[in-house]
Amino acid sequence: MTQAPNPNQETNILGKFTSVLGLLGAALFFAGWIYRWSYFYFFQLEINTLDLPAQSFIIVPLQIFLGNGWAIFKSTIAFFVTAIAIQVTLWLIKIVTDTVVSANQLLLNRIIWATQHKRSWIAQQLKSLAEFGIGQLRSVEFLRSLINEIVIVSWVLIAIFWLARWQGIADARRDAGENSTLPVIALVTPEEKFAVGRKLDNIFADPDLKGYRIIGDRGLFEDLRGREDNDISNPKQPRVWRLLLERGGWIYLFQALPPNAKPNEIPSILAIQESDKGHIIIRSPEVSKTSSP
C-alpha cells in the first residue's frame, strides 16, 4: 500500500519554490535596471526620466546572460569566479569567528574561575557578566548563518552588477557606431516650432530662426545645422541619423559615430518633442541607397 505524501512536505517544497522564484525575479529586475541605466547613461540620458515599463526590466536580462556566445562565456566565468569568491570569503569569516569565539570563551572561563570564591559585589557582577557571555556565545551560529547569507547575496549582486554594466556599455557602443542595431530614421514634421531640419523642397535652405532663443553652447547648434540629413558619400565620415528611443512624447535621435571614432567618443543626442500637428517617422534597418538631390 502506497504511503500518501506528507502535506507539510509539499507545503515546504512549494514555499521554497516560491522563494526561489521571488529571488530570481528580484535578481532579473536588478540586472535589467543596471543594464538599461548603463546603456542610456552612455547616451547621456537619465533612465528615471524615460518612464520605461517595469516588466521590460525582467525581459532585458536574458540578453545579458544568454544574448550570444560571448555573453554566455562571460556569464559562465562570472559564475565560477563568484562561487570561488563566496567560498573564500566564508572560509575567512569562519577562521575569524572561530578565533574570536575561542578567545572570548577562554577569557570568560578565567573570569568565572577567578571570581567563583569571592563574595564582593564587583566579583559577583563580573561572574554574572561572564556567565551571560558564555550563554550569548550560543547565538554565534545564528549570526554566522546570517553573515553567510549576506556574503552570498552581496557577491551575487556584485557579479550581476558588473555583468549588466559591461553588457550595457558594450551594446551602447555598438549601437552608437556603424554596426548599430538601431533603425535609421527619416523624420518629417511641420516647420513651426522646429528650429532645425532641411526643407523638403529646398534642402540647401536653412530654416528661419527668427523668434528663437538659445541658452548654453551655441556651437552645438551650429554643428548641427546643415548636417540634418544622411550622407554616405564619404565612407570614412558617413552621416547617418538613427532613432534611439520614443518615449513620453519625445523622440531621441543621434548621429551615428564614424568608423574611425575614438573609444571614448560619445554621440550628441537630439531630443524632439512630438508635434501636435502630426509628423511622419520612417524607420529602416539600413541607409537608403537613393542619392539626395
ABEGO torsion letter per residue (X at the ends): XBBBBBAAAAAAAAAAAAAAAAAAAAAAAAAAAAAAAAAAAAAGBBAAAAGBBAAAAAAAAAAAAAABAAAAAAAAAAAAAAAAAAAAAAAAAAAAAAAAAAAAAAAAAAAAAAAAABABAAAAAAAAAAAAAAAAAAAAAAAAAAAAAAAAAAAAAAAAAAAAAAAAAAAAAAAABAABABBBBBBBBBABGBABEBBAABAABBBBABGBBBBEBAAAAAAABGAABBBAABAABBBBBBBABBBGGBBBBBBBBBAABBAABBBBBBBBBBBAAEBBBBBBABBBABBBX
